[in-house]
Amino acid sequence: MKKVVKFGGSSLASAEQFKKVGAIIQADESRVYVIPSAPGKRFSDDTKVTDMLLHVYQTACEGKDIDDEIKAIKARYDEIIEGLGLSDFSLDSDFEVIAKTLREEPEKDYAASRGEYLNGKIMAAYLGIQFIDSAEVIFFNEEGKLNSYKTEKVLAAKLAEYDRAVIPGFYGLGKNGKVKTFSRGGSDVTGSIVAQAARADVYENWTDVSGFLISDPRIVPNPKPIKFITYRELRELSYMGASVLHEDAIFPVRQCGIPINIRNTNIPSDEGTWIVETTARKQEQVITGIAGKKDFCTVFISKAMMNSEIGFCRKVLQAFEENQISVEHMPSGIDTMTVVVHEDEFMHKEQKVISAIHRLAAPDAIEIESGLALVAVVGRGMKSASGTAGKLCNALANAGINIKMIDQGSSELNIIVGVRNEDFETATKAIYNTFVTE
């Protein structure tokens, strides 16, 4: 058994948290490759180290003195080092290099990545295992995307040299030879890449929650946890706003069929959530999860005999493509089609899009409506359960909510309903109460 374990920023915010992490790793000898994030908040009003580093970058770009800010960041790490009793370990030389680099040639990605880099060095010293700089084994191409082929080849060879190692999350090396980061939360992606290269049996992702919950606890009080969820279900929920795991972290492990186990650093006895390719395990309820987002627009296009006009939909979508606007959903009828887009992408281009639709497709009429929220109900159990859509519509009707749009994929894995922004929370609660608590 070989496990890759990734720990989030809240799990490594202090020496006390580091000790919890150390105990978790040492409790299972199969936990051989460790991916740390940068130190997160120690308390609610605290500042994440990554945010502190980004502020130093801004200060350096303005040509101002960064000494005091560097000292404040170093104090955070020194506090952890002292708390762990690492009397023979120091980051003094690393901070000298970081300060010199930011003064002479400030780079945003370099600054942002140093939190993980420094935490990785502490973790390796604390565990007494090898440190591998991610900039030596993870590579990006000219477009700033992960170079999967080169990364897997080099990383697999490096991991083969060491039985145990620490590989910092969040960054790698760009095509230009400079440090390049993933988007925020990218340490999840690093962990997935390492799990793929190591051909691990399990990828454990440790955070401050005990896995996924069926719904957002800020909306639904004490929602039930999800014990098992498939990659496809997770992809749907992550895209619609569920944020326990970076959505790009799914792909590397999915290719190898490696399960992901979301665990709680503060309650390590909890089994958490298992993310798997497929499972025969039965769910307690038909749905797996509920997630959603606010602030969408609908563009309603009508034209008589639209269904018999070859290429009509393509022409409409071309108007959005010309204006660099991505399309979320596109439910349609015989003489109508509705295009759902993000408000923030669409609003300042709406008249250009309308003009382009008229020019390309010559519709009879176009109507726009804003203030739409989308709620996704996801579950592999819906495929074999009859009346799910009807039950969903009844739940919203009983809550006095008008459905503005409904869309179900051919996979029968999810149903998406559009409601007014102001009805979003009420709709989520109504769906949860109908499918989970009843």
Phi, psi and omega in degrees: 000132179227125182240141169256131183237128178246136180240130181284174184298323179292334179284346184231028186282340185209171178298322179300317179291322177303318180295322176298316180297315179302319179295322179295315181295316183287342180285346183219109184294347178280351176279091193255333180239127189243130179243108179264148170268177174283157179302130178268205181283136175275335178207170191301324182267008181283170178244135177294145181300322179301320178293324176296318180294321178294327177291322176299318178301314179298317179298317179296320179296330179277359179076018181267166180289134183249005186303313183295321180291321177297318179298321180295320178291317179299324179298325178298315181288322179297325178296319178292314181300315180294318181295333179272354179072028180272072187294333182264008184246141180212148175251016184304311183294326178295318179292328176297317179295316180298313181298316180297316181295317182290330176289316188274322184211072183296128176234130184299312182295322178299312180300313183296330185279343187292337178298313178291318181303310182292319178295326178296321179294320177296315181300316180298319179293319182294320181274344182072037180233177186290142172257129177241118178290124183299334179292347179264350187225351179239129190231146177246153178269186183297332180277000180083011178264157179299130172274089189297318184296308181295319181299311183296320181296310183289316182295317180299319179294320180292317180295329179295340180281340187229134177289328180219145181197160173248127178235112183299147179276170163088341186217169175202208182243128178282168180298333180277004179085007179251159180298136179230137181254158166282177174289168181309139184086009186291350176297330174301319181293317178303314179302319179293320179295317179295319179299319178296312183294326181277352187051051182291159176276329181214143171248108179266127180245106185264130183218204182254014175229155182271060177090195179278148173249153182300327180216169180293120182294346175285344180251312180254119180296129175049057178292153181291149176283158174261121182278316179226135179217141180275161177306318183294318178296317179299318179302316180296314182290320180297318181296328182268013171121344177295128195235026179290327184227137176301126188297332179286350180286350183284319194296312182301317181284331179297323180299330183257359181069029180273123179286149176252134178243112178274121185233163181253116180302325184277344176225070186295345179285340178291134181288337178073207181248135174259127176254118190228165179291314178204160180205148176264359182293135180278143177271156176287335180225166183295319184267155177264318182198166179230132177211163180189173180219155176258175170069059171246161174242148171246134175248108185264120184241130179233144176200129179299135180063029180303322184297337181264357180268109182294129177087005184297312182298320179299319180295319179296313181294331177299326179297323178285321180297318180301331182257015175057044180244125179278147182257130181274309182214160182211068175291148184216162175235196182290315182244011183220156169213147180238130178250124181257127183223164176287135179303314186294335176277329192265322194303317183278000177239009191301318183289327175296320180293315180300315179299318181293322178297316178298317182294319186272323189242348179049058180286166176285322182201154175227134176232141180241138175225133180250182177073035181258137173250142177250132178241122180258128174252115189242139177178130178292339180287345182292335183296327183254003181253126180276149174079015182295314181297319179295318178297321178295314180296321178296321179299317180287322179296318179294336177270004178074028184253130178272126178276121181272335183199148174219138184216127178236127179289158181294340179285347183060026180271335182211155172234130179246128177243144176256128177227171177293149180310316184291345179263001188301307182296317180297319179296317180298315179297317182297318180293316180299313182297325182286318187265340187247313187269340182282000000 
